[in-house]
Amino acid sequence: MAPPTPIQRARQARFETAIGLAAPFLDLVLAIGDRISRIAGPDDPSYPLRPPGQPSELDRLARESRQRLEAAQARAEPGAAVASPPATGAGSPGLEASPPE
């Protein structure tokens, strides 16, 4: 890669100066937003709260996906590789068609 030209170095210096000058303001915006979200967050009805220790929906989906994978591996021939399901598990072809266990 070629070294930067004088114009590129000057432009880089201007951007770094602008970011350096804006950083304290952006930190303040983040701090204010954090405070507001901590104060207003729990009262918001669209904010899903669950008690500590209660498994989330993602935990249930991961467990079901693991069970489907293990069932597919059990049905496969010995030594045959079975592909892992995608991380989401939703909307993937073949996952919905699995027989109930």
C-alpha positions in Angstrom: 0.0 0.0 0.0 1.3 3.4 -0.9 2.0 6.0 1.8 -0.7 8.6 2.1 -0.4 11.8 0.1 -0.1 15.2 1.9 -3.7 15.9 1.1 -4.8 12.6 2.6 -2.7 13.2 5.7 -4.3 16.7 6.1 -7.8 15.3 5.7 -7.0 12.5 8.2 -5.8 15.1 10.7 -8.9 17.2 10.2 -11.2 14.2 10.8 -9.2 13.1 13.9 -9.4 16.7 15.3 -13.2 16.9 14.7 -13.7 13.5 16.4 -11.5 14.6 19.3 -13.5 17.8 19.7 -16.9 15.9 19.4 -15.9 13.1 21.8 -16.8 14.9 25.1 -20.1 16.0 23.7 -20.9 12.5 22.5 -19.9 11.1 25.9 -22.3 13.5 27.5 -25.1 12.5 25.1 -24.5 8.8 26.0 -24.4 9.5 29.7 -27.7 11.4 29.6 -29.3 8.7 27.4 -28.2 6.1 29.9 -29.7 8.0 32.8 -33.0 8.5 31.0 -33.2 4.8 30.0 -32.6 3.7 33.6 -35.3 6.1 34.9 -37.9 5.5 32.2 -37.1 2.0 31.1 -38.9 -0.2 33.7 -42.2 1.8 33.4 -42.3 1.4 29.7 -44.9 -1.3 28.9 -43.1 -2.4 25.7 -40.0 -3.2 27.8 -40.2 -6.9 28.6 -39.1 -7.7 32.1 -38.6 -11.2 33.4 -37.6 -12.2 36.9 -33.9 -13.1 37.4 -33.2 -16.8 36.9 -36.2 -17.3 34.6 -35.0 -18.7 31.2 -35.5 -16.5 28.2 -37.2 -17.3 24.9 -33.8 -17.7 23.4 -32.8 -20.4 25.9 -36.0 -22.4 25.0 -35.3 -22.0 21.2 -31.7 -23.1 21.7 -32.7 -26.1 23.7 -35.3 -27.2 21.1 -32.8 -26.7 18.3 -30.2 -28.9 20.2 -32.9 -31.6 20.7 -33.7 -31.6 17.0 -30.1 -31.8 16.1 -29.6 -34.7 18.5 -32.6 -36.5 17.1 -31.4 -36.0 13.5 -28.0 -37.4 14.5 -29.6 -40.4 16.2 -31.6 -41.2 13.0 -28.6 -40.7 10.7 -26.3 -43.6 9.7 -23.3 -44.1 11.9 -20.4 -41.9 10.7 -22.7 -39.7 8.6 -22.3 -36.0 9.3 -25.4 -34.0 10.1 -25.3 -30.2 9.6 -25.9 -28.0 12.5 -29.1 -25.9 12.4 -28.7 -22.1 12.0 -28.4 -20.0 15.2 -32.0 -18.7 15.0 -33.7 -22.0 14.1 -36.7 -20.1 12.9 -37.8 -20.2 9.3 -35.2 -22.7 8.3 -36.4 -25.4 5.9 -36.6 -28.8 7.4 -36.7 -27.7 11.0 -40.5 -27.3 11.1 -41.1 -30.6 9.4 -39.3 -32.6 12.2 -41.5 -35.2 13.7 -42.6 -34.5 17.3 -40.6 -36.3 20.0 
